């Protein structure tokens, strides 16, 4: 594998040199594909005998633990495809009794809200919604935009995780079933984002650019996430979609039919901010088009062809009118003038390491994990 100094696109998926860390072999196949073959495939059991065995074992363990309890597991519910499909599978197919958790960070699209309401009603499951204090959320997102870093979704992603874990503790629930999956998310360059669990980085960015204290914004520390919750509280996490034959088109068809779910467009566009961040901020400021990673994941999992993916990449990220509307909406909601907002969007991007980080802790964690894996 050698890095490419000129533009190059993978001959198998559609990842290209917009990922600065990408490398290619002599056949022009990229490092993401090699990683998929060597690391993902051996540990992925989508709907096969081993997947069914693991799924059955998980269900038995959860049901045994959950006897005589109000809930036997926790799920997150965003209104998107993955979490909606998982909710259906957990309740209707696996027969579990989940408590669904939704975090309202102030950016839900109307469709996402309707989807969540329909899902909860159709499946007859309880929903806990945590509404983030908007002045604090606004100030943190304002600070992140001023910081110029790539992953502008950290304020949302961090509070989602912190709230899920807090809810598990509050209700004494020891099992969390997540919608993350290898079928649609196997590829995501680390250079395109940053770890949303780095609380030191989040707090330093807010300290430098924020204007008010974060008094109620839920946070989760490195110690809580990696030590307290898994080893002291005893929270176990599973990704059931990795043990199912999870195909995105079939999942969409099912939830449309069974849950009256309505499509909102691209992956993660259930949040108006995430839509703007992924479809304009990242491509414009950093040259990262997340569709490449999403579509490449679908290619590798056999859900679309490379030609289909290339055709989808020809579709403009934004309609010009919609882009202007969303720019004005985001700028106004976060307290920027349009001139200031445009100026921020056009400034060179910053690296998260220009601010304080917890890199040494994450590297130590990875080292320990590698040692334990043999």
Secondary structure, DSSP 8 states (H G I E B T S, - for coil): -EE-SS--B-SSS--BTTSTT-EE-TTS-BHHHHHIIIIIGGG--SSSHHHHHHHHHHHHHHHHHHTTSS-SEEEE--SSHHHHHHHHIIIIIS---EEEEEEE-S-B-HHHHHHHHHHHHHHT-EEEEEE--HHHHHHHHHHHHHHTBS-TTHHHHHHHHHHHHHHHHHHT--EEE----HHHHS---GGG---TT-HHHHHHHHHHH--S--SS-----HHIIIIIIIIII--EEE-GGGGTT--HHHHHHHHHHHH-----SSTTTTBHHHHHIIIIIHHHHH---THHHHHHHHHHTTSS-HHHHHHHHTS-SS-HHHHHHHHHHHHHHHT--HHHHHHHHHS--B-GGGS---HHHHHHHHHHHHHHH-
